[in-house]
Amino acid sequence: MYEIDYLPRFRESEADGLVSAKGYFYYFQDIAAGLYHAMGKGNNKIPQKYGVAWVYSKYRVKIYDKTDFDQLIHIATWVSKLDAVRSIQEMRITRGEDVLCEGRLESCVVDMQAKKIARLARIELPDDLAEGNPTSVEPFTRRLKPSENMEYRYTHTVEYTDIDLNRHMNNLHYIDMFMNAFDLDFYDRLFIHDFEIQYINQAYYHDELRIFCEQNGDEYRLFALNRDDVVIAACVIKVRAYEEA
């Protein structure tokens, strides 16, 4: 297990001044990357040594409560499962005895030249790394596919500040992009308690991503399609009214 204590910052808050979905995704990326960095298997080492880099394929967070900036939070992660090509990490954020958020991340390593998924054996992970012990986060949704009921929301152009070491759009910037498909009134009324995102293809500098949305009760499915109508990423957001939160 890899864990840290952290004092939330105002820059990580949303429009209500509290940290929730966006901030928690940021914390989880930091802790997820931190585990492998601490082992010498992070993206600061493996591109040079093995010619591969970590990429995220699926992410899901289950949100119980927001947090402010007055108290330390505790962020922990551990690897629950490894197979030939996938690492599954569990994550949990607590404030004292209260669990604020739990998450699950699926990641893999990609050959930086061939642009293909590589086997994890290539980076020589320890045999006893996987601890089991999954959180209460539900299994990932089966691969999301767009339907004819989608409504166009807006177009996002990938710019310099969107890209990362792999020269594709940073996974966290998809969170912002999908959250921006809803207006301020939506967030004033509704609390996101479950957020899953699937990274299906890659987007690069100056790609144009068209965001579409379909609703089924308290569940919203969003898709980012490029100019060739290829699905780049998809997400499922589940909400409830604040009086129910």
C-alpha positions in Angstrom: 0.0 0.0 0.0 1.1 3.5 -0.8 -0.5 6.4 1.3 -0.1 10.1 2.0 -1.7 12.8 4.1 -2.7 15.9 2.2 -4.3 19.3 3.0 -6.7 20.1 0.1 -6.1 23.4 -1.7 -8.7 25.9 -2.9 -7.5 25.5 -6.5 -8.8 22.0 -6.4 -12.4 23.1 -5.6 -15.4 23.4 -7.8 -17.9 26.3 -8.0 -19.2 25.8 -4.5 -15.8 26.1 -3.0 -15.5 22.4 -2.0 -13.5 19.5 -3.4 -15.6 16.8 -5.1 -15.4 14.8 -8.3 -12.8 16.8 -10.2 -10.5 17.2 -7.2 -10.8 13.5 -6.2 -9.8 12.4 -9.7 -6.7 14.6 -9.4 -5.8 13.1 -6.0 -6.3 9.6 -7.3 -4.0 10.2 -10.3 -1.3 11.6 -8.0 -1.6 8.6 -5.6 -1.8 6.0 -8.4 1.3 7.4 -10.1 3.0 7.8 -6.7 2.8 4.1 -6.0 4.7 3.1 -9.1 7.1 6.1 -8.9 8.0 5.0 -5.3 8.9 1.6 -6.8 11.0 3.0 -9.6 8.4 1.9 -12.1 6.8 5.3 -12.8 6.7 7.4 -16.0 9.8 9.2 -14.8 11.8 6.0 -15.3 10.2 3.3 -17.5 10.2 5.3 -20.8 14.0 5.5 -20.7 14.6 2.0 -19.3 11.9 0.0 -21.0 10.5 2.1 -23.9 7.0 2.1 -22.4 4.8 4.4 -20.5 1.7 4.0 -18.2 -1.7 4.9 -19.6 -5.0 4.7 -18.0 -7.8 2.7 -19.6 -10.7 2.9 -17.1 -11.4 4.8 -13.9 -14.3 4.8 -11.5 -14.9 6.9 -8.4 -17.7 6.5 -5.8 -18.2 9.8 -3.9 -19.8 9.9 -0.5 -19.0 13.5 0.6 -17.2 16.6 -0.4 -14.3 18.2 1.6 -13.0 21.7 2.4 -9.6 23.0 3.3 -9.6 22.9 7.1 -8.6 19.3 7.7 -6.0 16.8 6.4 -7.3 14.0 4.3 -5.6 10.6 4.0 -5.2 9.1 0.5 -4.2 5.5 0.0 -3.8 3.1 -3.0 -2.9 -0.5 -3.5 -2.8 -2.9 -6.4 -5.6 -5.4 -6.1 -5.0 -7.4 -9.2 -2.4 -7.9 -12.0 -2.8 -9.9 -15.2 -0.6 -10.1 -18.3 -1.3 -6.5 -19.4 -3.5 -4.8 -16.8 -2.9 -3.3 -13.4 -5.9 -2.7 -11.2 -5.5 -0.2 -8.4 -7.9 0.5 -5.5 -8.0 3.9 -3.9 -9.6 5.5 -0.8 -9.8 9.0 0.6 -10.6 9.4 4.3 -11.0 12.4 6.6 -10.6 11.1 10.1 -13.0 8.2 10.4 -15.1 9.4 7.4 -14.7 7.8 4.0 -15.0 10.6 1.4 -14.4 8.7 -1.8 -13.3 5.3 -3.2 -12.0 4.5 -6.6 -10.7 1.9 -9.0 -8.2 2.4 -11.8 -7.3 0.1 -14.7 -4.0 0.9 -16.4 -1.5 -0.7 -18.7 1.9 0.1 -20.3 2.1 1.1 -24.0 5.1 0.8 -26.2 6.0 4.4 -27.1 7.2 3.6 -30.6 4.8 0.9 -31.6 1.9 2.6 -29.9 0.6 -0.8 -28.7 -0.1 -2.3 -25.3 2.9 -4.2 -23.9 3.0 -7.0 -21.4 3.6 -5.9 -17.8 6.4 -8.5 -17.5 8.4 -6.1 -19.6 8.8 -3.6 -16.7 9.7 -6.4 -14.1 7.1 -5.8 -11.5 7.4 -7.7 -8.2 5.6 -11.0 -8.2 3.9 -10.3 -4.8 2.7 -6.8 -5.7 -1.1 -7.5 -5.9 -2.7 -7.5 -2.5 -6.3 -8.2 -3.4 -8.7 -6.5 -1.0 -11.0 -4.6 -3.5 -13.0 -1.6 -2.3 -16.8 -1.4 -2.5 -16.7 0.3 -5.9 -18.9 -1.6 -8.4 -17.3 -3.4 -11.4 -16.5 -1.3 -14.5 -19.4 -1.0 -17.0 -19.1 -3.1 -20.1 -17.6 -1.1 -23.0 -19.8 1.9 -23.6 -21.2 2.5 -27.1 -23.1 5.6 -28.4 -26.7 5.4 -29.4 -29.0 7.2 -31.7 -30.5 9.1 -28.7 -27.4 11.2 -28.1 -27.6 15.0 -28.0 -24.7 17.2 -29.2 -23.3 19.5 -26.4 -20.2 21.2 -27.7 -16.7 20.7 -29.3 -13.4 20.7 -27.5 -10.1 21.3 -29.4 -7.1 19.6 -27.8 -4.5 22.3 -27.1 -1.0 22.4 -25.6 -2.1 22.4 -22.0 -4.2 19.2 -22.6 -1.3 17.0 -23.6 1.1 15.0 -21.5 4.3 13.0 -21.7 2.8 10.6 -24.2 1.9 13.6 -26.4 -1.8 12.6 -26.2 -4.6 14.3 -24.2 -4.0 13.9 -20.5 -6.6 11.6 -18.9 -7.6 14.2 -16.3 -8.5 16.7 -19.0 -11.2 14.4 -20.1 -12.8 14.8 -16.7 -13.0 18.6 -17.2 -14.2 18.2 -20.7 -17.1 15.9 -19.8 -18.1 17.9 -16.7 -18.3 21.0 -18.9 -21.1 19.3 -20.9 -23.5 20.4 -18.1 -24.4 24.0 -17.0 -24.1 25.7 -13.7 -27.7 25.0 -12.7 -27.1 21.3 -13.1 -24.3 21.4 -10.5 -26.3 23.7 -8.2 -29.1 21.1 -8.0 -27.3 17.7 -8.4 -24.5 15.8 -6.6 -22.3 13.5 -8.6 -21.9 10.3 -6.6 -20.6 7.9 -9.2 -18.3 8.8 -12.1 -16.8 6.2 -14.5 -14.7 7.0 -17.5 -13.3 4.8 -20.2 -10.4 5.8 -22.4 -11.0 4.0 -25.7 -8.7 5.7 -28.2 -6.2 8.5 -28.0 -6.6 12.2 -28.9 -3.7 14.4 -30.0 -2.8 18.0 -30.4 -5.5 20.0 -32.3 -7.9 17.1 -32.6 -11.5 18.2 -32.4 -13.6 16.2 -30.0 -17.4 16.5 -30.2 -19.2 15.8 -26.9 -22.5 14.0 -27.0 -24.8 13.1 -24.1 -27.7 10.8 -23.4 -29.8 10.6 -20.2 -31.6 7.7 -18.6 -33.1 8.8 -15.3 -30.3 9.8 -12.9 -27.7 8.4 -15.2 -25.9 10.4 -18.0 -23.7 8.8 -20.6 -21.3 11.0 -22.5 -19.1 10.3 -25.5 -16.2 12.2 -27.1 -16.0 11.6 -30.9 -13.3 12.8 -33.2 -13.9 14.2 -36.7 -14.0 10.6 -38.1 -16.7 9.7 -35.6 -14.3 7.4 -33.7 -15.2 7.2 -30.0 -12.1 8.5 -28.1 -13.6 8.4 -24.5 -16.9 7.7 -22.8 -18.2 8.2 -19.3 -21.1 7.4 -17.0 -22.2 10.0 -14.4 -24.8 9.2 -11.8 -26.3 12.0 -9.8 -28.8 12.7 -7.1 -30.5 15.8 -5.8 -28.7 17.5 -2.9 -31.6 16.9 -0.5 -30.9 13.2 -1.1 -27.1 13.4 -0.9 
